[in-house]
Amino acid sequence: MKLPQMIVTIVAGIAFGYLASQYLNKNIMYAIGGGMLGIGVLTYIAPSKSQEKPISTSIREPV
């Protein structure tokens, strides 16, 4: 992620958090935060497509 994109993402996240805390219930904010944490954990744990090994589909015959 490039630096300008990171800055825009951070500012948007802070603005969303501020507005949501002003207009939404506290329990809804905890649920949204928990969901975002879960998504972050899944994307960290799941291997990216470039790290996966190719699957060999050739059939090897016994010698």
N, C-alpha and C positions, 0 to 999 in steps of 0.2 A: 504494500500500500504506500502510495506516495505521500509526502508531507502535507501538501495542500488538502488532499482527500482526507487525511487523518484529522487535520484541524477542523474541517467542515463537519466530519462525523462527531468529533468531541463536542463541538458547539451545539450541534443538533441534539445530541444526547442530553446535554445539560439543560437545554431549553425545554425538551420534552419532559425531563424529570421535574423541572420547576413547575411547568404548567400542569402536569399530571398531579403533583402533590397539592396544588392549589384547588383543583376541581374534582379529584377522585378520592374515594375512601382509602384509608390507610391499608386495609386488608387487600384491596385491589392492587395497591402499589407493591405490597409484599409478594403477591402472586405473580405480577409482571416481572419483578426482580428475580424471583425464583425460576421463572421460565427462561429468562435471559441467561441466568447462570447455567441452567441445564443445557441450553443451546451451545454456550461457550465450551462447556465440558465435552459435549459430544463432538464438536468440531476439532477440539484439541486431541481427543482420543482416536477418532476415526482417521485411518490412513488416507493420504491424498492419492489421487489417481496416478501421479507420477511415481509414487513409492511402491505401488502394487506390482507384483511380479506377473508377467504374462502367463496365462494358463495354456499349457500345451495340450492340444486336442488330438495329436497324432497317436495312433494305436501301434504299440510295439508288439511284434509277434515273438513268441518264444523261440529260442534257438534250438 
